[in-house]
């Protein structure tokens, strides 16, 4: 994975903004929504996105985030605020604490060598993965899905158009 700090910054700003749009659409009641009792709730997925950023501190980055012992908030606004703070903190840490050379530094993960740039890339796609899960649960909870990468079913209807199938 060849990624520069500028590449990461561009992609992180875009993807974190999209994640924030999803978070902003959550309600306190929707946080309890799950496919089954054995699956994560919408609130657990949202909090997982907050906490997963915190794992970047294991690579030597230093920034503030919620304690691992903190309970999952039952307030959508609190989860969103926590996400907003930690997503900015990660970007600030990458920009101020890592050089381009640091991005090429390698460490072992799951028996394979990973560069710091690969970990940053994983953080980007990890967000997209869980956002997809969240939008399914949001629809199930009766929430309107924000336009993330293009129109949604609802926005097509709002425009007086037949949604594409």
C-alpha positions in Angstrom: 0.0 0.0 0.0 1.6 3.2 -1.2 -0.1 6.1 0.5 1.3 9.5 1.3 0.2 11.7 4.2 -1.6 14.0 1.6 -3.4 10.9 0.1 -4.5 9.8 3.5 -5.6 13.3 4.5 -7.7 13.7 1.3 -9.4 10.3 1.7 -9.8 10.6 5.5 -11.5 14.0 5.2 -13.9 12.7 2.6 -14.7 9.3 4.3 -14.9 10.7 7.8 -17.4 13.4 6.6 -19.5 10.6 5.1 -19.4 8.6 8.4 -20.4 11.8 10.2 -23.4 12.2 7.9 -24.5 8.6 8.9 -23.9 9.4 12.6 -25.9 12.6 12.3 -28.9 10.7 11.0 -29.1 8.5 14.1 -31.6 8.9 16.9 -31.5 7.7 20.4 -34.3 5.2 19.8 -32.6 3.9 16.7 -29.4 2.9 18.6 -31.2 -0.3 19.9 -31.9 -1.6 16.4 -30.3 -4.9 15.4 -31.0 -7.7 12.9 -31.2 -10.3 15.6 -30.3 -10.5 19.3 -27.0 -12.1 18.4 -25.9 -9.2 16.1 -24.5 -5.7 17.0 -27.0 -3.0 17.5 -26.8 0.2 15.5 -25.5 1.9 18.6 -22.8 -0.7 19.0 -21.7 -0.4 15.4 -21.6 3.4 15.7 -19.5 3.2 18.9 -17.3 0.6 17.3 -16.4 3.1 14.6 -15.4 5.6 17.4 -13.4 3.0 19.3 -11.7 1.4 16.3 -9.9 4.7 15.6 -8.5 4.5 19.1 -6.6 1.4 18.0 -4.3 3.5 15.9 -2.5 4.5 19.2 -1.1 1.0 19.2 1.0 2.1 16.2 2.7 4.8 18.3 0.3 7.7 17.5 -0.7 9.7 20.5 -4.2 11.3 20.7 -7.1 11.5 23.0 -10.1 9.3 22.7 -12.7 7.6 24.8 -11.5 5.1 27.4 -11.8 1.5 26.5 -13.8 1.0 29.7 -16.4 3.6 28.8 -19.8 2.2 28.3 -21.5 2.7 24.9 -23.5 5.9 25.2 -27.2 5.7 24.7 -27.2 9.2 23.2 -26.8 9.4 19.4 -25.5 13.0 19.9 -22.8 11.8 22.3 -21.6 9.1 20.0 -21.5 11.5 17.1 -19.6 14.1 19.1 -17.1 11.4 20.2 -16.7 10.4 16.6 -16.1 14.0 15.5 -13.5 14.6 18.1 -11.5 11.3 17.5 -11.6 11.6 13.7 -10.0 15.0 14.0 -7.6 13.8 16.6 -6.4 10.9 14.4 -5.8 13.2 11.4 -3.9 15.7 13.6 -1.8 12.9 15.0 -0.9 11.5 11.5 -0.1 15.0 10.2 2.0 16.1 13.2 3.6 12.8 14.4 4.4 10.8 11.3 6.7 11.5 8.4 6.4 10.0 5.0 9.0 7.5 6.1 6.9 6.5 9.1 4.2 5.5 6.7 6.5 2.9 5.2 7.5 1.5 8.6 6.4 -2.1 8.9 5.1 -4.2 11.8 3.7 -7.7 11.9 -0.1 -8.1 12.1 -1.8 -11.4 12.0 1.4 -13.1 10.9 2.0 -10.7 8.0 4.0 -7.5 7.5 1.9 -4.4 7.4 3.1 -0.8 6.7 1.6 2.0 8.7 0.1 3.2 5.4 -1.7 -0.1 5.1 -3.1 0.3 8.6 -4.4 3.8 7.6 -5.9 2.3 4.5 -7.6 -0.4 6.6 -9.0 2.3 8.9 -10.6 4.0 5.8 -12.2 0.8 4.4 -13.2 -0.4 7.9 -15.3 2.7 8.2 -17.0 2.1 4.8 -17.7 -1.5 5.8 -19.5 -0.6 9.0 -21.3 2.3 7.4 -22.9 -0.1 5.0 -24.1 -2.3 7.9 -25.4 0.8 9.7 -27.4 2.0 6.7 -29.2 -1.3 6.5 -30.1 -1.0 10.2 -31.0 2.6 9.8 -33.5 1.7 7.1 -34.9 -1.0 9.4 -35.2 1.6 12.1 -37.2 3.8 9.8 -34.5 6.5 9.5 -33.8 8.4 6.3 -30.5 7.4 4.8 -28.3 10.4 3.8 -26.9 10.6 0.3 -23.4 9.2 0.7 -22.0 8.3 -2.7 -25.1 9.2 -4.7 -28.9 9.4 -4.5 -30.9 7.2 -2.2 -34.3 5.7 -2.8 -35.9 8.6 -0.8 -34.0 11.3 -2.6 -35.0 9.9 -6.0 -38.7 10.1 -4.8 -38.1 13.6 -3.6 -36.9 14.6 -7.1 -40.1 13.1 -8.5 -38.2 10.3 -10.2 -38.6 6.6 -10.2 -35.8 5.0 -8.1 -33.4 2.9 -10.2 -33.5 -0.8 -9.6 
